[in-house]
C-alpha cells in the first residue's frame, strides 16, 4: 500500500508540490494534471528520488526516505520514466539482466524473473533485439518489464502512452490493466482518455496541489455540477477552473 | 559486468586506444628492448597520452548513462547508489586491459631479447602505478561528467588530466601523474620508493575524492554525513599532495645495489657490460678484439679489461671505459664505426669527469688515433679526414705515425694528459 502524508517538495526555493496526502492500494490511480502541474515531480518523489521538504512517503509502512528502511522500501517501488533512452546497444535481455541486478534480484532467480517479465510484456521474441531497434511501443514495454523484475508493490508510470500510435496505446493499456489487478499502479498522464479507461481512481494535480482525489466517476459524473457532465475531460477542466496553462 | 563492458561505447574506441598505445611505445623505436627496468618504465609513460584519452572516454560513457530518464531509472533502484561508478568502471577496465596487455607484450619481448626479468618492489610499483594513474584519470573523467553534464565535459576531462600529467609544476602540484616514460637506460639507477609511495597516495586519493564527489552529487539527501565524507576526502587529498611535495620530485635515484656485469674474455682481453644492458656483449667484444689488432701490431700496450661506464659509479683504475650510445645501448649490434672511438679512450680519467676538461690536445689525439684505426680497419678512407687538423698526419708514412701512437696511447692510458703532444704536422687552430 502507498501512503503519502503531507508531502511538500521544493526545487531551489520554489515549492513544486504542496501538502499532498493520499492513500492507494491495489488498482490503478490516475494522476491527472496539465503540463507542469507536478505529476513527474510527484512520481520522482514517490520513487525516492526527490526528498521532501516535509511529509513522508510510505510503502507498506516503510518510509522511502528513512535511512534504514529505505532499502526495503525501494525494493517495493519501481519507476517507469516518461522517456526511455537506455543505451541502445543493449539487447532487451541484457537490459533486463542489468536492471535485475540493479533491483537486487537474487542471482539464482534472476534469469527466471527476466523470462517472467518478458512474458508479462509479451517481448519474448524480441529478447535478443537491441533496444535501439525496437518500436516505441516495444521500448515502452521493455521499460515496464524492468519495473516488474522485483515484483514491486507500487508501479509508477510517467506518461506511458505518450508518443505511441493508437494500436500501441491500446496494447499498453491492456498490459497496465492486468498489472493493476495485483498491485498499486500510479499512472501520471495528461491524456485524459488513458486515465478514463484505466483508472478507477483519479488524483488531480494543479500547480503542485492536490485538487481532487476520488473515484474517476466522481470527476466525470454529474455529482450536481453541470460543468462536469461531459465526461472526465470536462470534469477535469472544470476542476482546474479552465486554467490549462 | 561483462555485458556492461561489451556494450560500452569505449569498445568501439579500443582500436584507437591500441593504435595510440602502440604509437607511444614505438615512437622512438625500441631502444628499451632488452632492458627490463627501462621497458617497464617506458610502458608506464604511455599513460601521459592514454590517461587523458581514458578520461575523455569515461566522461563520454558517463554522459551516455546520465540522461535524465536512464539516470532516474537506475538511481531509483535499490542498487542505485552504485550507478555512478558502475557506468565508469567498464571504461576503466577496457583501458587497463589494453594497457596491461601492451605492457606485458613489451616485457615479454624484452625477456625474449635477453633482458633479465627482475621483480622487486620498485618494479611492482612501476607496473602498478600506471594502472592507478588510469583509475585516477577515469575517476576525473567520471566526476567531470557528473558535475558538468555537457559533451564539453569530454575534452575538459581530457584537458584536466593532461594538464595534471604534463604541467604539474605550472599548477604548483607534485609531478605524480607522470608514472613512467624515462627516455634513457636505467642502468645504475633505481626508482625512488618515497616518490613512488607519494605518487600512489596522491593517485589513490584523487580517485577516492572524485568518486566521493560523484556520490555526494548524486546523493538523494545531502546531509551532514555526506558533506563530512566529502570534506574528509578533500583533506586526505590535500594531505597526500602536501606529502608528495616533501619528497624528491625525481622518480629515479642512483642505485646503491652492486652493479652486476656480464663479461666475455678472449685473446687476453675481457669485455664487460652491465647485466641489464648486455645485449651486444658478444658483438662488442669481437669488435674490440678485432679492431684493436692494428694497435697491437705496432706494439701498443692495450687495456686488458674494458667495462661499461655506469652513471654515478667510479670506473676502476686500469679498466678501459665503454661508453654506449643511449639510443643503441640495448641493440644487439652497435655501430662498428664507433668502436675506434671507444678504443682511442683507454682510460676514464679524473679530468674526463671533472669540472676542468682535459686539454684540447687530448681530444685531438683521441680523434687522430680513432681515425687511424678506422682507416686501418677499412671502415673509412684517409680522404674522409682531409679537413681535420690531423688530416695531413694521417697521410704520412707509417713509422712516424706508429711511434707517436705508441707514446700517446701510453700517456692516455696513464691519464698523463699534460704530457700529450700532437704530431708536428698537427696545429691547433
Interface residues (C-beta under 8 A of the other chain):
Chain A: X44 X47 X48 X49 X50 X51 X65 X71 X74 X75 X77 X78 X79 X81 X82 X83 X84 X85 X86 X87 X89 X90 X94 X97 X98 X99 X101 X102 X103 X104 X143 X146 X150
Chain B: X3 X4 X7 X9 X64 X65 X67 X68 X69 X70 X72 X73 X74 X75 X76 X77 X78 X79 X80 X82 X83 X220 X221
